[in-house]
């Protein structure tokens, strides 16, 4: 978000508050309803960048210096509209 398309790396300084935000998954919406039959992945290994709509668990890993942090999220569809919802799961 806010970086030129194709940006693969960026520096983040240690701190208690977020200083960079990254789009990870996107959903196409038309007139308040989910459009198409797949979510799009913004950053991933070289695989298909779309995954069929449904429920998934997504693990994000942040590497820096000598540390590594993981966060786990649930990807689900909102009832009615089918729009993507993403919420953090307790690890």
N, C-alpha and C positions, 0 to 999 in steps of 0.2 A: 504494500500500500504506500503510495507516494514515491516509490522508486521507479526508475525507468524499466520498461518491460525487458525481461531477460536478465535482470540483476540476480546473480547467484549467491553473492556473499555480501555481508555488511558487518561492521564492527559495532558492538554494544558494550558500553562501559558498565562495570558492576554497580549495582544500586538496588534500592528497595522498591522502586517504582518502574513500571514499563517505560522504555524509551523508544522502542521500535515495535510496530505492529505489522504482522505478516498475514496476507490472505492465504488461506490453506485450502479451503473448499468454496466453490461458488455454486449458486443455484440461479437458473434463469426463471424470472417471474414475469408473467404477462397478465395485466388486469387483476392483480392480486392473487393469481393462481399459479402453481408450479407449471412450467412449460417444458415440454420434452420428457424423456423417460430416464434421464440420468443426471447425476451431480457431476460437476467438473472438479478435478484436482489441480490446484495451482502449482504445487511443488511436489514432485514425486520422482521415484526411480523411473527410468525410461520404459514405462508400460503405457497402456491405454490411459488417457487422461480423463476418462469418464467411467463412472461406476453406476450400475443400474440403481434406480431409486429403491430404497428399502432402509433397514436399520443396520448400522455398523458400529464397531468400536474402532476408534482412531487413536493411535499412540503417537505423540509428537516428542521428539528428542532434541534437546538443546545442548550442544557441545561448546565448551569454552575453556581456554587455559587447560587446567587439569581437572575440570569438573564436568559432570554430565547430569542433566535433569530430564525427567520424563513426566509428561502429563497425559492423562487418558481421558478421551471424550466420547460421548455417545452421539452418533448422528442418527436422527430420526425424522420422520415426516410429520408435520402438523396435521392433525385430523381435519378434514374438510378441504383445506387449501392445498395440502400436499407439500407446502413449503418446508425447506430444510430447517431443522432445529439442531443446534449443537450445544451440549452441556457437558461440563466437566464432571467426571466420575471420581470418587474418592479412591486413591490408590491403596 
